Amino acid sequence: MGIWKKYSLLLSGIGVSFFGNWVYLIALNILVLDMTGSAAAVAGIYIIGPIARLLTNFWAGSIIDRVNKRKLMVIADVLRGSLILVVPFLDSLWIVYAILFVANIAAAFFGPSSTFYITKFVADTDRRKFNSIMSMMNSGSFLIGPAVAGVLIALFGTTWCVILNAITFFFCALCIARLPDVEDENLQYREPITVKMLAADWMVVKGFIQQDRYFIKIYLLFQTALMIAFALDSQEVTFIKMNLALSDQMYGLIVSIAGVGALIGAAATAAFVKRFSLQLYIGVGMILTAVGYLLFYSAVDFWTATAAFIFLGFFMAFSNAGYDTFYQKNVPTTIMGRFGSLASMFQSLLQIVLTFLLGVMVEWFSLQIVAIGFATIAVFMALLLCSQVFSKQHGQYYAEGNMLPVSETKS
């Protein structure tokens, strides 16, 4: 049975949500920039999410691991859709930030829950191809979303873009609601959440971290490089509009054309699953993604910026699909919610620090010079990651098939 047919509801729901997110991101960047005229205010959009996750994830994982993941995903999507629906009717930046803050709290529950559900619902032998298709759908949204956003903004303004995103959350919730529940060994241990339980949960996660140092090393190197890239994303619209002196429509066009590279890259990740190793996807994919950011912020006009975006989009598809598969294979499902929440806390803190640091340095120095410096650091981190990924004595971490996570085989 084909991957699409086998997992159609899950792919459809999340795929439509991807599309809405890209439309929304373009609209929100422009809405805030037009509202304030401030690059710092736009950067604030990228800080709100990490702050919300940072304040939520130290206790969210304990809840996630003890409740029905499918139902939790549905509730989170309905809540996010309802909140986003309000955004275009607000005229205060701080109220917009508050809405985004609450929506990101809901997202803190959705992310680890969906990772658990995919790990349980998708057969181990199907995961890398499934993740590649997910990446392809995200890339397709990356291609179509900005184009649709550009048309909607030109014809109706940013309001309809945001409303469309809210509708996609409701559609995703409907698809997930129609999926079956998956086996969940933690549900039999339901009990009230207490401080003592939270402390015990974190000791379990600490034990996993201490036991599996190699996995943590790969996680830290990959996420550090990725969070530098995310920090650079916060200055993307500012660089295109101010440094390259391009219009809102040209910004949407660049992102849309760049989606071609991401879409081709995602299709390639699905096509080459049996030809290229998981190590190649993660290590080389991340190096070339970081190089793509370096090329983008070295751009001097529309064409060089677009070419760089196509390049980084192509290789980011490989690194993301590879890392997702590596994560699903090596994190035990019994602690996936708790570890995922802790991981998200680390990522959020790192993203806040890096985005803030980048924003402050941009006020002191040239945006292009600062961004190139950050991208160079990302390339260096990716090179370290690649050297560890191809370590011969850790090949079992990348073997795909019906195998237990390495941490479970050790216990």
Contacts in CASP RR format, 6 or more apart in sequence:
PFRMAT RR
TARGET T0000
AUTHOR 0000-0000-0000
METHOD contacts of the structure
MODEL  1
MGIWKKYSLLLSGIGVSFFGNWVYLIALNILVLDMTGSAAAVAGIYIIGP
IARLLTNFWAGSIIDRVNKRKLMVIADVLRGSLILVVPFLDSLWIVYAIL
FVANIAAAFFGPSSTFYITKFVADTDRRKFNSIMSMMNSGSFLIGPAVAG
VLIALFGTTWCVILNAITFFFCALCIARLPDVEDENLQYREPITVKMLAA
DWMVVKGFIQQDRYFIKIYLLFQTALMIAFALDSQEVTFIKMNLALSDQM
YGLIVSIAGVGALIGAAATAAFVKRFSLQLYIGVGMILTAVGYLLFYSAV
DFWTATAAFIFLGFFMAFSNAGYDTFYQKNVPTTIMGRFGSLASMFQSLL
QIVLTFLLGVMVEWFSLQIVAIGFATIAVFMALLLCSQVFSKQHGQYYAE
GNMLPVSETKS
3 126 0 8 1.000
3 129 0 8 1.000
3 130 0 8 1.000
3 133 0 8 1.000
4 11 0 8 1.000
4 133 0 8 1.000
6 126 0 8 1.000
7 121 0 8 1.000
7 122 0 8 1.000
7 126 0 8 1.000
7 130 0 8 1.000
9 175 0 8 1.000
9 176 0 8 1.000
9 178 0 8 1.000
9 179 0 8 1.000
10 117 0 8 1.000
10 118 0 8 1.000
10 121 0 8 1.000
10 175 0 8 1.000
10 176 0 8 1.000
10 179 0 8 1.000
11 130 0 8 1.000
11 133 0 8 1.000
11 134 0 8 1.000
11 137 0 8 1.000
12 175 0 8 1.000
13 171 0 8 1.000
13 172 0 8 1.000
13 174 0 8 1.000
13 175 0 8 1.000
13 176 0 8 1.000
14 114 0 8 1.000
14 134 0 8 1.000
14 137 0 8 1.000
14 172 0 8 1.000
15 134 0 8 1.000
15 137 0 8 1.000
15 138 0 8 1.000
15 141 0 8 1.000
15 172 0 8 1.000
16 168 0 8 1.000
16 171 0 8 1.000
16 172 0 8 1.000
16 175 0 8 1.000
17 77 0 8 1.000
17 168 0 8 1.000
17 169 0 8 1.000
17 171 0 8 1.000
17 172 0 8 1.000
18 137 0 8 1.000
18 138 0 8 1.000
18 140 0 8 1.000
18 141 0 8 1.000
19 140 0 8 1.000
19 141 0 8 1.000
19 144 0 8 1.000
19 145 0 8 1.000
19 168 0 8 1.000
20 141 0 8 1.000
20 145 0 8 1.000
20 164 0 8 1.000
20 165 0 8 1.000
20 168 0 8 1.000
21 141 0 8 1.000
21 165 0 8 1.000
21 168 0 8 1.000
22 141 0 8 1.000
22 142 0 8 1.000
22 144 0 8 1.000
22 145 0 8 1.000
22 146 0 8 1.000
22 149 0 8 1.000
22 255 0 8 1.000
23 145 0 8 1.000
23 146 0 8 1.000
23 148 0 8 1.000
23 149 0 8 1.000
23 152 0 8 1.000
23 161 0 8 1.000
23 164 0 8 1.000
23 165 0 8 1.000
24 84 0 8 1.000
24 161 0 8 1.000
24 162 0 8 1.000
24 164 0 8 1.000
24 165 0 8 1.000
26 145 0 8 1.000
26 146 0 8 1.000
26 149 0 8 1.000
26 150 0 8 1.000
26 153 0 8 1.000
26 161 0 8 1.000
26 251 0 8 1.000
26 252 0 8 1.000
26 255 0 8 1.000
27 149 0 8 1.000
27 152 0 8 1.000
27 153 0 8 1.000
27 157 0 8 1.000
27 158 0 8 1.000
27 161 0 8 1.000
27 162 0 8 1.000
27 165 0 8 1.000
28 45 0 8 1.000
28 87 0 8 1.000
28 158 0 8 1.000
28 162 0 8 1.000
29 42 0 8 1.000
29 45 0 8 1.000
29 237 0 8 1.000
30 153 0 8 1.000
30 158 0 8 1.000
30 237 0 8 1.000
30 248 0 8 1.000
30 251 0 8 1.000
31 88 0 8 1.000
31 96 0 8 1.000
31 158 0 8 1.000
31 162 0 8 1.000
32 41 0 8 1.000
32 42 0 8 1.000
32 45 0 8 1.000
32 93 0 8 1.000
32 96 0 8 1.000
33 39 0 8 1.000
33 41 0 8 1.000
33 42 0 8 1.000
33 237 0 8 1.000
33 238 0 8 1.000
33 241 0 8 1.000
35 41 0 8 1.000
35 93 0 8 1.000
36 42 0 8 1.000
36 93 0 8 1.000
39 235 0 8 1.000
39 238 0 8 1.000
39 242 0 8 1.000
39 359 0 8 1.000
39 362 0 8 1.000
39 367 0 8 1.000
40 359 0 8 1.000
40 363 0 8 1.000
41 93 0 8 1.000
42 234 0 8 1.000
42 237 0 8 1.000
42 238 0 8 1.000
43 234 0 8 1.000
43 235 0 8 1.000
43 355 0 8 1.000
43 358 0 8 1.000
43 359 0 8 1.000
44 97 0 8 1.000
44 234 0 8 1.000
44 355 0 8 1.000
45 100 0 8 1.000
45 234 0 8 1.000
46 230 0 8 1.000
46 231 0 8 1.000
46 233 0 8 1.000
46 234 0 8 1.000
46 351 0 8 1.000
46 355 0 8 1.000
47 234 0 8 1.000
47 351 0 8 1.000
47 352 0 8 1.000
47 355 0 8 1.000
47 356 0 8 1.000
48 97 0 8 1.000
48 100 0 8 1.000
48 101 0 8 1.000
48 104 0 8 1.000
49 100 0 8 1.000
49 101 0 8 1.000
49 104 0 8 1.000
49 107 0 8 1.000
49 348 0 8 1.000
50 347 0 8 1.000
50 348 0 8 1.000
50 349 0 8 1.000
50 351 0 8 1.000
50 352 0 8 1.000
50 355 0 8 1.000
51 101 0 8 1.000
51 348 0 8 1.000
51 352 0 8 1.000
52 100 0 8 1.000
52 101 0 8 1.000
52 102 0 8 1.000
52 104 0 8 1.000
52 105 0 8 1.000
52 107 0 8 1.000
52 108 0 8 1.000
52 348 0 8 1.000
53 104 0 8 1.000
53 105 0 8 1.000
53 107 0 8 1.000
53 108 0 8 1.000
53 344 0 8 1.000
53 345 0 8 1.000
53 347 0 8 1.000
53 348 0 8 1.000
54 345 0 8 1.000
54 348 0 8 1.000
54 349 0 8 1.000
54 352 0 8 1.000
55 105 0 8 1.000
56 105 0 8 1.000
56 108 0 8 1.000
56 109 0 8 1.000
56 341 0 8 1.000
57 108 0 8 1.000
57 340 0 8 1.000
57 341 0 8 1.000
57 342 0 8 1.000
57 344 0 8 1.000
57 345 0 8 1.000
57 348 0 8 1.000
58 198 0 8 1.000
58 202 0 8 1.000
58 341 0 8 1.000
58 342 0 8 1.000
58 345 0 8 1.000
59 193 0 8 1.000
59 198 0 8 1.000
60 108 0 8 1.000
60 109 0 8 1.000
60 112 0 8 1.000
60 341 0 8 1.000
61 112 0 8 1.000
61 201 0 8 1.000
61 337 0 8 1.000
61 338 0 8 1.000
61 340 0 8 1.000
61 341 0 8 1.000
61 342 0 8 1.000
62 193 0 8 1.000
62 197 0 8 1.000
62 198 0 8 1.000
62 201 0 8 1.000
62 338 0 8 1.000
63 109 0 8 1.000
63 193 0 8 1.000
64 72 0 8 1.000
64 109 0 8 1.000
64 112 0 8 1.000
64 113 0 8 1.000
64 116 0 8 1.000
64 337 0 8 1.000
64 338 0 8 1.000
64 341 0 8 1.000
65 186 0 8 1.000
65 201 0 8 1.000
65 334 0 8 1.000
65 335 0 8 1.000
65 336 0 8 1.000
65 337 0 8 1.000
65 338 0 8 1.000
66 186 0 8 1.000
66 187 0 8 1.000
66 189 0 8 1.000
66 190 0 8 1.000
66 191 0 8 1.000
66 193 0 8 1.000
67 187 0 8 1.000
67 190 0 8 1.000
68 181 0 8 1.000
68 184 0 8 1.000
68 187 0 8 1.000
69 113 0 8 1.000
69 114 0 8 1.000
69 116 0 8 1.000
69 117 0 8 1.000
69 182 0 8 1.000
69 184 0 8 1.000
70 113 0 8 1.000
70 117 0 8 1.000
70 176 0 8 1.000
70 177 0 8 1.000
70 179 0 8 1.000
70 180 0 8 1.000
70 181 0 8 1.000
70 182 0 8 1.000
72 109 0 8 1.000
72 110 0 8 1.000
72 113 0 8 1.000
73 110 0 8 1.000
73 113 0 8 1.000
73 114 0 8 1.000
73 117 0 8 1.000
73 173 0 8 1.000
73 176 0 8 1.000
74 173 0 8 1.000
74 176 0 8 1.000
74 177 0 8 1.000
75 106 0 8 1.000
75 109 0 8 1.000
76 106 0 8 1.000
76 107 0 8 1.000
76 109 0 8 1.000
76 110 0 8 1.000
76 113 0 8 1.000
77 106 0 8 1.000
77 110 0 8 1.000
77 169 0 8 1.000
77 170 0 8 1.000
77 172 0 8 1.000
77 173 0 8 1.000
77 176 0 8 1.000
78 169 0 8 1.000
78 170 0 8 1.000
78 173 0 8 1.000
79 102 0 8 1.000
79 103 0 8 1.000
79 106 0 8 1.000
80 103 0 8 1.000
80 106 0 8 1.000
80 107 0 8 1.000
80 110 0 8 1.000
80 169 0 8 1.000
81 103 0 8 1.000
81 165 0 8 1.000
81 166 0 8 1.000
81 167 0 8 1.000
81 169 0 8 1.000
81 170 0 8 1.000
82 166 0 8 1.000
83 99 0 8 1.000
83 102 0 8 1.000
83 103 0 8 1.000
83 106 0 8 1.000
84 99 0 8 1.000
84 103 0 8 1.000
84 162 0 8 1.000
84 165 0 8 1.000
84 166 0 8 1.000
84 169 0 8 1.000
85 162 0 8 1.000
85 163 0 8 1.000
85 166 0 8 1.000
86 99 0 8 1.000
87 96 0 8 1.000
87 99 0 8 1.000
87 100 0 8 1.000
87 162 0 8 1.000
88 158 0 8 1.000
88 159 0 8 1.000
88 162 0 8 1.000
88 163 0 8 1.000
89 159 0 8 1.000
90 96 0 8 1.000
90 99 0 8 1.000
108 341 0 8 1.000
108 344 0 8 1.000
111 344 0 8 1.000
112 336 0 8 1.000
112 337 0 8 1.000
112 340 0 8 1.000
112 341 0 8 1.000
112 344 0 8 1.000
113 337 0 8 1.000
115 327 0 8 1.000
115 328 0 8 1.000
115 336 0 8 1.000
115 337 0 8 1.000
115 340 0 8 1.000
116 184 0 8 1.000
116 333 0 8 1.000
116 336 0 8 1.000
116 337 0 8 1.000
117 179 0 8 1.000
117 182 0 8 1.000
118 127 0 8 1.000
118 130 0 8 1.000
118 328 0 8 1.000
119 127 0 8 1.000
119 328 0 8 1.000
119 333 0 8 1.000
119 336 0 8 1.000
120 182 0 8 1.000
120 183 0 8 1.000
120 184 0 8 1.000
120 333 0 8 1.000
121 179 0 8 1.000
121 182 0 8 1.000
122 130 0 8 1.000
124 329 0 8 1.000
124 400 0 8 1.000
124 401 0 8 1.000
124 402 0 8 1.000
124 403 0 8 1.000
125 400 0 8 1.000
125 401 0 8 1.000
125 402 0 8 1.000
127 324 0 8 1.000
127 325 0 8 1.000
127 328 0 8 1.000
127 329 0 8 1.000
127 400 0 8 1.000
128 273 0 8 1.000
128 278 0 8 1.000
128 281 0 8 1.000
128 321 0 8 1.000
128 322 0 8 1.000
128 325 0 8 1.000
128 400 0 8 1.000
129 270 0 8 1.000
129 273 0 8 1.000
131 269 0 8 1.000
131 320 0 8 1.000
131 321 0 8 1.000
131 322 0 8 1.000
131 324 0 8 1.000
131 325 0 8 1.000
131 328 0 8 1.000
132 266 0 8 1.000
132 269 0 8 1.000
132 270 0 8 1.000
132 273 0 8 1.000
132 317 0 8 1.000
132 321 0 8 1.000
133 266 0 8 1.000
133 270 0 8 1.000
134 321 0 8 1.000
134 324 0 8 1.000
135 265 0 8 1.000
135 266 0 8 1.000
135 269 0 8 1.000
135 317 0 8 1.000
135 320 0 8 1.000
135 321 0 8 1.000
136 263 0 8 1.000
136 265 0 8 1.000
136 266 0 8 1.000
136 267 0 8 1.000
136 269 0 8 1.000
136 270 0 8 1.000
136 317 0 8 1.000
137 266 0 8 1.000
138 262 0 8 1.000
138 266 0 8 1.000
139 259 0 8 1.000
139 261 0 8 1.000
139 262 0 8 1.000
139 263 0 8 1.000
139 265 0 8 1.000
139 266 0 8 1.000
139 313 0 8 1.000
139 317 0 8 1.000
140 259 0 8 1.000
140 262 0 8 1.000
140 263 0 8 1.000
140 266 0 8 1.000
142 255 0 8 1.000
142 258 0 8 1.000
142 259 0 8 1.000
142 262 0 8 1.000
142 263 0 8 1.000
142 313 0 8 1.000
143 256 0 8 1.000
143 259 0 8 1.000
143 260 0 8 1.000
143 262 0 8 1.000
143 263 0 8 1.000
144 256 0 8 1.000
145 256 0 8 1.000
146 252 0 8 1.000
146 253 0 8 1.000
146 255 0 8 1.000
146 256 0 8 1.000
147 252 0 8 1.000
147 253 0 8 1.000
147 256 0 8 1.000
148 161 0 8 1.000
148 164 0 8 1.000
149 161 0 8 1.000
149 252 0 8 1.000
150 248 0 8 1.000
150 249 0 8 1.000
150 252 0 8 1.000
152 158 0 8 1.000
152 160 0 8 1.000
152 161 0 8 1.000
152 164 0 8 1.000
153 161 0 8 1.000
153 248 0 8 1.000
153 249 0 8 1.000
154 249 0 8 1.000
185 333 0 8 1.000
185 334 0 8 1.000
186 334 0 8 1.000
191 197 0 8 1.000
201 338 0 8 1.000
202 338 0 8 1.000
202 342 0 8 1.000
204 335 0 8 1.000
204 338 0 8 1.000
205 335 0 8 1.000
205 338 0 8 1.000
205 339 0 8 1.000
205 342 0 8 1.000
208 331 0 8 1.000
208 332 0 8 1.000
208 335 0 8 1.000
208 339 0 8 1.000
208 407 0 8 1.000
209 216 0 8 1.000
211 407 0 8 1.000
211 410 0 8 1.000
211 411 0 8 1.000
212 330 0 8 1.000
212 406 0 8 1.000
212 407 0 8 1.000
212 410 0 8 1.000
214 388 0 8 1.000
214 391 0 8 1.000
214 394 0 8 1.000
214 397 0 8 1.000
215 330 0 8 1.000
215 331 0 8 1.000
215 397 0 8 1.000
215 406 0 8 1.000
215 407 0 8 1.000
217 388 0 8 1.000
218 282 0 8 1.000
218 326 0 8 1.000
218 385 0 8 1.000
218 388 0 8 1.000
218 389 0 8 1.000
218 397 0 8 1.000
219 327 0 8 1.000
219 343 0 8 1.000
221 381 0 8 1.000
221 382 0 8 1.000
221 384 0 8 1.000
221 385 0 8 1.000
221 388 0 8 1.000
222 282 0 8 1.000
222 286 0 8 1.000
222 319 0 8 1.000
222 323 0 8 1.000
222 385 0 8 1.000
223 343 0 8 1.000
223 346 0 8 1.000
223 347 0 8 1.000
223 350 0 8 1.000
224 350 0 8 1.000
224 381 0 8 1.000
225 286 0 8 1.000
225 289 0 8 1.000
225 290 0 8 1.000
225 378 0 8 1.000
225 381 0 8 1.000
225 382 0 8 1.000
225 385 0 8 1.000
226 286 0 8 1.000
226 347 0 8 1.000
227 347 0 8 1.000
227 350 0 8 1.000
227 351 0 8 1.000
227 354 0 8 1.000
228 290 0 8 1.000
228 354 0 8 1.000
228 374 0 8 1.000
228 375 0 8 1.000
228 377 0 8 1.000
228 378 0 8 1.000
228 381 0 8 1.000
229 289 0 8 1.000
229 290 0 8 1.000
229 293 0 8 1.000
229 378 0 8 1.000
230 351 0 8 1.000
230 354 0 8 1.000
230 355 0 8 1.000
231 351 0 8 1.000
231 354 0 8 1.000
231 355 0 8 1.000
231 357 0 8 1.000
231 358 0 8 1.000
231 374 0 8 1.000
232 293 0 8 1.000
232 297 0 8 1.000
232 358 0 8 1.000
232 371 0 8 1.000
232 374 0 8 1.000
232 375 0 8 1.000
232 378 0 8 1.000
234 355 0 8 1.000
234 358 0 8 1.000
234 359 0 8 1.000
235 358 0 8 1.000
235 359 0 8 1.000
235 362 0 8 1.000
235 367 0 8 1.000
235 371 0 8 1.000
237 251 0 8 1.000
238 362 0 8 1.000
238 367 0 8 1.000
239 297 0 8 1.000
239 367 0 8 1.000
239 368 0 8 1.000
239 371 0 8 1.000
240 246 0 8 1.000
240 250 0 8 1.000
240 251 0 8 1.000
240 254 0 8 1.000
240 305 0 8 1.000
241 247 0 8 1.000
241 248 0 8 1.000
241 251 0 8 1.000
242 367 0 8 1.000
243 367 0 8 1.000
243 368 0 8 1.000
244 299 0 8 1.000
244 300 0 8 1.000
244 301 0 8 1.000
244 302 0 8 1.000
244 305 0 8 1.000
246 254 0 8 1.000
246 302 0 8 1.000
250 302 0 8 1.000
254 302 0 8 1.000
254 305 0 8 1.000
254 306 0 8 1.000
254 309 0 8 1.000
255 309 0 8 1.000
257 306 0 8 1.000
257 309 0 8 1.000
257 310 0 8 1.000
258 306 0 8 1.000
258 309 0 8 1.000
258 310 0 8 1.000
258 312 0 8 1.000
258 313 0 8 1.000
259 309 0 8 1.000
259 310 0 8 1.000
259 313 0 8 1.000
260 310 0 8 1.000
261 309 0 8 1.000
261 310 0 8 1.000
261 311 0 8 1.000
261 313 0 8 1.000
261 314 0 8 1.000
262 310 0 8 1.000
262 313 0 8 1.000
262 314 0 8 1.000
262 316 0 8 1.000
262 317 0 8 1.000
264 314 0 8 1.000
265 313 0 8 1.000
265 314 0 8 1.000
265 315 0 8 1.000
265 317 0 8 1.000
265 318 0 8 1.000
266 317 0 8 1.000
266 321 0 8 1.000
268 314 0 8 1.000
268 317 0 8 1.000
268 318 0 8 1.000
269 281 0 8 1.000
269 317 0 8 1.000
269 318 0 8 1.000
269 321 0 8 1.000
269 322 0 8 1.000
277 398 0 8 1.000
278 322 0 8 1.000
278 325 0 8 1.000
278 326 0 8 1.000
278 398 0 8 1.000
278 400 0 8 1.000
279 389 0 8 1.000
279 390 0 8 1.000
279 395 0 8 1.000
279 398 0 8 1.000
280 318 0 8 1.000
281 318 0 8 1.000
281 319 0 8 1.000
281 321 0 8 1.000
281 322 0 8 1.000
281 323 0 8 1.000
281 325 0 8 1.000
282 319 0 8 1.000
282 322 0 8 1.000
282 323 0 8 1.000
282 326 0 8 1.000
282 385 0 8 1.000
282 389 0 8 1.000
283 319 0 8 1.000
283 382 0 8 1.000
283 385 0 8 1.000
283 386 0 8 1.000
283 389 0 8 1.000
283 390 0 8 1.000
284 315 0 8 1.000
284 318 0 8 1.000
284 386 0 8 1.000
285 315 0 8 1.000
285 316 0 8 1.000
285 318 0 8 1.000
285 319 0 8 1.000
285 382 0 8 1.000
286 319 0 8 1.000
286 323 0 8 1.000
286 382 0 8 1.000
286 385 0 8 1.000
286 386 0 8 1.000
287 379 0 8 1.000
287 382 0 8 1.000
287 383 0 8 1.000
287 385 0 8 1.000
287 386 0 8 1.000
288 311 0 8 1.000
288 312 0 8 1.000
288 314 0 8 1.000
288 315 0 8 1.000
288 318 0 8 1.000
289 312 0 8 1.000
289 313 0 8 1.000
289 315 0 8 1.000
289 316 0 8 1.000
289 319 0 8 1.000
289 382 0 8 1.000
290 375 0 8 1.000
290 378 0 8 1.000
290 379 0 8 1.000
290 381 0 8 1.000
290 382 0 8 1.000
291 311 0 8 1.000
291 312 0 8 1.000
291 315 0 8 1.000
291 379 0 8 1.000
292 308 0 8 1.000
292 311 0 8 1.000
292 312 0 8 1.000
292 313 0 8 1.000
292 315 0 8 1.000
292 375 0 8 1.000
293 308 0 8 1.000
293 312 0 8 1.000
293 371 0 8 1.000
293 375 0 8 1.000
293 378 0 8 1.000
294 372 0 8 1.000
294 375 0 8 1.000
294 376 0 8 1.000
294 378 0 8 1.000
294 379 0 8 1.000
295 304 0 8 1.000
295 307 0 8 1.000
295 308 0 8 1.000
295 311 0 8 1.000
295 312 0 8 1.000
296 305 0 8 1.000
296 308 0 8 1.000
296 309 0 8 1.000
296 312 0 8 1.000
296 375 0 8 1.000
297 368 0 8 1.000
297 371 0 8 1.000
297 372 0 8 1.000
297 375 0 8 1.000
298 304 0 8 1.000
298 308 0 8 1.000
298 368 0 8 1.000
298 372 0 8 1.000
299 305 0 8 1.000
299 307 0 8 1.000
299 308 0 8 1.000
325 400 0 8 1.000
326 397 0 8 1.000
326 398 0 8 1.000
329 397 0 8 1.000
329 398 0 8 1.000
329 400 0 8 1.000
329 403 0 8 1.000
329 405 0 8 1.000
330 397 0 8 1.000
330 405 0 8 1.000
330 406 0 8 1.000
330 407 0 8 1.000
331 339 0 8 1.000
331 340 0 8 1.000
331 405 0 8 1.000
331 407 0 8 1.000
332 405 0 8 1.000
332 407 0 8 1.000
332 408 0 8 1.000
354 374 0 8 1.000
358 370 0 8 1.000
358 371 0 8 1.000
358 374 0 8 1.000
361 370 0 8 1.000
362 370 0 8 1.000
362 371 0 8 1.000
389 398 0 8 1.000
396 403 0 8 1.000
396 406 0 8 1.000
397 406 0 8 1.000
403 409 0 8 1.000
END
